[in-house]
Amino acid sequence: MSSTEHTPHTMASLGVVLVAAGRGERLGADVPKAFYELHGRALVEFSIAVITSLPHAGHLVIVAPESHAAATLSIVDAVLPETSSWDVSVVAGGRERHESVRFGLAALGEHVDTVLVHDAARPFASAELFERVIAEVRRTGAGVIPAIAVVDTLKRVDEAGVVRETVDRSTLVAVQTPQGFPRDVLESAHSTAQLHGELPTDDAELVQRDGGTVHTVAGELQAHKLTSPGDLPVLEHFLAANAAGIDSRA
């Protein structure tokens, strides 16, 4: 699939795989979730803009449905300045999320040694969150994921919906993206993905299955994920806050 190329000032050592291939069946929209529009802008556009604003020589690979490849390239052309230090490529997605990530990894430039994986369904993750993950990956040489403490009381219920116990939430966190990894660690994890049976829910799980270590950094409320129609008012709130210059990361 074609790409939009801008020549970086130096060889890109940072790569970002932007996963935008999900069908979004729970959302009930007539377009893939990453192309659902908020105030006339596709969700994927917000992530492209934030990622390519990072002050790095980077390579962004957008994994999109093949049917939306041309639309994705048009969005990139509209968002990316001619002077950008980012290269941007678009590749077709797979049947499952982990397969789409694997396709994105394979498309990254050979000089990339640090990889972030981000869901386009989290359009308002901030540049500061990306930088926090990048810095911790490079500091630790391990996997890094953003996490938010669980504040609600949690109950374990049976198949009939009857409460059986209260779950200790003190060691539980809710996990977000971008998730960051040394490239070789993530590639190794994806190469063994088929050996572990059940499909992983995120890349951190794959890395842990492969024997890797995963650290956490502080996540942020505005990195909220669009899953169902009930999430739309939350995203509308963050869009309005960003437009008004209100810091809503905490």
C-alpha positions, 0 to 999 in steps of 0.5 A: 500500500502506498505511503506519504514520505517526508525525509527525516533529519536523522534516521528514525529510531522511534516507531509508532504503530497506530491501530485503526483497523477495528470494525467497531461493531459495539459502536454500531456505526456504518464506518470503521471505528477509527473513521467515525467523525467528531465535529467533522474530523475522523478519530484517526486524524486526532492521533495522527496529528498528536503523534507527528507533532512529537519532536522526534525523527519517527516512522508512523505506520497506520494500520487501516482497513484496506477499504479506507487506505485512500481516505487515510492517506488523504488525512495524512496529507492534510495533517502532516506539514511538508517540513515534518521529520516523520515518515508515514506509511499505511498498511492493511489490517489483519483479522484480529488486533494482534495481527494488525499490530504485527503487520504494522511492526513489519512495515517499520523502518530498519533503524527503529528500535523503540516502538509505541502501539496506540489505538486510534480509538483513543483520539485524545491521548496527549503528546505528554503521555506519549513522551512519558512512555517513550522516556520510560521505555528507554530508561528501563529497556522494558515494556511500558504501559499507561495505567490509571488506578481503579476507583470503583468498588469491584465485585465478582459475580457468577453467571446468574449475576449474583455477587460472590465477593468484593475484589481488592482493588488496591493492586488493580489498574486500568490500562491504556495506550500508547504502550511502548516496547523495545522493538526486539521485545515486541517482535519476539512476543508477536512471533510466538503469539500463536503458541499461547492459545487465547487471543491477547487483549493488548500487547503488554499481555503478549510481551508478558507471555513471552517472558518480558517485563512490563512497567507502568507510568501514569495514564490520563483520563483524556486517553479515553477509548471509544467502544460504545455510544455511551463513550461519545459524550466523554470524548465530546467533553475532552474535545471541547476542553482541548478546544478551550485550552483546558487541561483535562489530563488528570 
